[in-house]
Amino acid sequence: MSAYNQEFNKDNTILRYLVVGLLAELSKKVYFYNQVDEDTVKKIEVPFFYSISGNERFLLDNFMFDAEKEGKAIGDYEVVPRGIIQMNSMSINADEQTNKFTRAEFVREWEGMLKTFSLMTNFLPITIGFSVTVICSNNLEMLKVTEAIMSKLYKGTLFNVDLGMFRVNAAMSVPEDFSQERLFEWGLNDKKEF
């Protein structure tokens, strides 16, 4: 069997391809610069991950016990800043379906040879809504990330998603208004120091 056309359970989910394409596009676009010293400027990229939250037992098994077997430290040592996306909604845009049964081509292995197949395809336009949380270490970093998101992603970005058989055009856009939560904790000790 050829390694070219091996399929796994994750390969049959088109929505997964769209999420992976969005993560790849976001990881390349959101970055800012920090002035380290007079002569050095460091580019800080903000990686994006899909939320893998679940019940507490799953998180313990996934992060604590597997890390212990591999000799890694147990605890939270994720990169900061980082973005976490989670799919909230999905809708079919029936009004935007303009041309049914357009011709599409894809490459498959057939009897040991790569062949190009052509078929009539009915594309289904969908809109997927994501909530995005960006975790920053301080207020200045939050402002820089917000500025990077507004300058790079506002009013839409076009990209392609490889669906395993062929490429599909996709677009993402940032809503007009979004919130910034500044979670600060501080207090006074017995010496009246903040």
Secondary structure as GFF3:
##gff-version 3
##sequence-region A 1 194
A	DSSP	three_ten_helix	9	12	.	.	.	ID=ss1
A	DSSP	alpha_helix	14	29	.	.	.	ID=ss2
A	DSSP	beta_strand	31	35	.	.	.	ID=ss3
A	DSSP	beta_strand	41	45	.	.	.	ID=ss4
A	DSSP	beta_strand	48	50	.	.	.	ID=ss5
A	DSSP	alpha_helix	56	59	.	.	.	ID=ss6
A	DSSP	pi_helix	60	65	.	.	.	ID=ss7
A	DSSP	alpha_helix	66	69	.	.	.	ID=ss8
A	DSSP	beta_strand	82	92	.	.	.	ID=ss9
A	DSSP	three_ten_helix	94	96	.	.	.	ID=ss10
A	DSSP	beta_strand	102	110	.	.	.	ID=ss11
A	DSSP	beta_strand	113	121	.	.	.	ID=ss12
A	DSSP	beta_strand	126	135	.	.	.	ID=ss13
A	DSSP	alpha_helix	139	153	.	.	.	ID=ss14
A	DSSP	beta_strand	157	162	.	.	.	ID=ss15
A	DSSP	beta_strand	167	172	.	.	.	ID=ss16
###
